[in-house]
Amino acid sequence: MKAIRVSQFGGPEVLKWEEIPDLIPAATQVLVAIKAVGVNPVENYVRTGTYALKPNLPYTPGADGAGIVQAVGVSVTRFKTGDSVYVIGSQTGTYAEQALALENQVFPLPKNITFAQGAALGVPYSTAHRALFTRAQAQKGESVLIHGASGGVGTAAIQLAKRAGLTVIGTGGTDQGQQLIKDLGADFVLDHHDPNFSQKLLEVTENKGVNIIIEMLANINLGNDLTYLSKYGRVVVVGSRGSVEINPRDLMGREAAILGMVNATTNASELEKIHFDLIEGLKDGSLKPIVGQELPLKEAAQSHEAVMKPGAHGKIILVP
Ligand code: NAP
């Protein structure tokens, strides 16, 4: 089979399209013929070799994908050959024509969801769900600022927050991104580059501020975020690409909290609960993953450049 392989850490050019041996499932594994792969920013960080997670070389990148079960190990009971599935994590990497996953990393793909949409479900929807409901403990009737709402995690967060009855303020950096946020049902749409952002946010919240902020770029925004919170407000730091200065007094008066989160620490039973809930939303149409761009898998290098550029518009998907 063909796979994208990384034999040395570096820029996007180290992602090579290579022939490697077909995979065979062990007793507890599911072999999936991958039809679509979700590209996440973290795969960029890992590829550089400077991230906390440093795989042994050579490796096949990728955690998210969707496809058809090609074979199952003898202990696998929940899946059979021919099932349409999506995977959230794999043992061998999803940037490939085949991937091996443990049974608890595989979920049934609802009939109304395409493989490309299925490949958008792993990291982005798990992260958005966990940020909103496990970390921020979001409640119906609260308001949420999704600071960076046009990309993979942000579009998922809009859908999940609306489904749960929150008022959503979403931000995008381009007209196309802002239109998408509006189309997804956000109550208010703002531009995170707008010099009058703080004032506009206060206007749309009638000077009350927001209960929750889901923050995609904390190194730029966290200091100001604290001033946007209402009493007992919570900021969940989902993304950050550097350090930032904050004024702790902005937290004190509001008795507010900054909450970190990292998707990788979600345990299997929590992940299962999250995905059973997501599958309900996919089936009833309240959740619809947004595919912004599809590229051939062999162009993975281009996808890594694209995912780090401004102008997000849903997910970038690779097709083997
Ligand atoms: P993505 O699809 O590339 O989207 C990036 C988002 O950030 C876009 O909405 C983008 O908007 C927005 N953004 C750009 N500049 C911004 C600014 N100044 N203020 C606020 N938002 C800004 O990436 P993603 O998959 O949604 O992931 C978002 C971030 O979360 C990444 O840093 C990723 O590494 C991180 N992440 C963390 C976890 C975790 O476990 N903690 C899990 C998943 C992702 P425009 O392009 O429209 O400007």
Residues whose N, C-alpha, C, O or C-beta is under 5 A from the ligand:
A	BS01	NAP	P41 V42 V123 T127 H147 G148 A149 S150 G151 G152 V153 G154 T171 G172 G173 T174 G177 H192 M216 L217 I220 V237 V238 G239 S240 M261 V262 N263 A264 V307 K309 P310 G311 A312 G314
